[in-house]
């Protein structure tokens, strides 16, 4: 479609509060065979018009799980205070990193370039370690076959 230019403006100083996990201790011993609900307190200055993201990466920063992006019907907004990690999403005996961030948009533009989303806003992020219980998963013979003990 050729080169297009779009200007996204950011004005003021409208940072939301920093997300703080309420169940940090429990998140250090997640049973990967059961659903686990991450919980955090209400985020100061965050509203239903803001966007909240939950992302989990493994010890090599490989994507494991994330919430829907902004603009999607099931995306979390700034008033959300929990997110369920479904059973068997995480592997036993592993270390993970949780990235929890909230964005207060000053510009949300989906019209300037059809099919593209342009956003500008203020971001607060919290990065927290997560751990699962159980025996570490073993990769067998380098063939990508996952064998899990203790199930």
Protein Blocks (a to p, Z undefined) as FASTA:
>chain_A
ZZaddddddedjddccddddfklmmmmmccfkbccdddddddehiafkbccddddddfko
pafbdcddehiaklccfkbcbdcddehkbcghiacdddddddddfbdcfklpghiacddd
dddddddddddedjddddehhlopacdehZZ
